[in-house]
Amino acid sequence: MNNKALDYTALTLAIIGAVNWGLIGFFSFDLVAFIFGNLTWISRIIYAIVGVCGIYLITFYMYPGRSAGETS
């Protein structure tokens, strides 16, 4: 499958999620909650999308030797 754009989008959102978790861990600061409110429907959608991207990225383990975004 040639989903290079989807791969990079999922990877970018997962990185944003990881940075948010780092901010929570180091500084007890939730950037998503700060911007969109604490558990509003928008923030819940953002958390869900980041989670789905993380699950999608698990499929990268099915292709040994392939780096993120590489489809050939």
C-alpha positions in Angstrom: 0.0 0.0 0.0 1.2 3.5 -0.8 0.0 5.6 2.1 3.0 7.9 2.5 0.8 10.9 3.4 -1.1 8.9 5.9 2.1 7.5 7.4 3.6 11.0 7.9 0.3 12.4 9.2 0.0 9.6 11.7 3.6 9.9 12.7 3.3 13.7 13.2 0.2 13.3 15.4 1.8 10.6 17.4 4.9 12.9 18.0 2.6 15.7 19.1 0.9 13.3 21.5 4.3 12.2 22.8 5.3 15.8 23.4 2.0 16.4 25.3 2.7 13.3 27.5 6.2 14.6 28.1 4.8 17.9 29.2 2.4 16.1 31.5 5.1 14.0 33.0 7.8 16.7 33.5 5.7 19.7 34.2 2.1 18.5 35.0 1.0 20.6 32.1 -1.6 19.2 29.6 -1.2 21.3 26.4 -4.4 19.9 24.8 -6.5 20.7 27.9 -4.9 24.1 28.1 -5.8 25.0 24.5 -9.2 23.2 24.2 -10.4 22.8 27.7 -10.3 20.0 30.2 -12.1 17.0 28.6 -14.3 19.0 26.3 -15.6 17.2 23.3 -12.9 18.8 21.1 -10.1 17.6 23.4 -11.5 14.1 23.6 -11.6 14.0 19.8 -8.0 15.1 19.7 -7.0 12.4 22.2 -8.9 9.8 20.2 -7.2 10.8 16.9 -3.8 10.6 18.5 -4.6 7.2 19.9 -5.8 5.9 16.6 -2.6 7.2 15.0 -0.6 5.3 17.6 -2.5 2.1 16.8 -2.0 2.6 13.1 1.7 3.0 13.6 1.9 -0.4 15.2 1.5 -1.8 11.7 5.0 -0.5 10.9 6.3 -3.5 12.9 4.8 -5.7 10.2 7.3 -4.5 7.7 10.8 -5.2 9.0 13.5 -3.1 7.5 11.1 -0.4 6.4 11.5 3.1 8.0 8.6 5.3 8.8 6.9 6.7 5.7 8.9 4.4 3.3 6.5 2.5 1.1 8.6 0.9 -1.6 
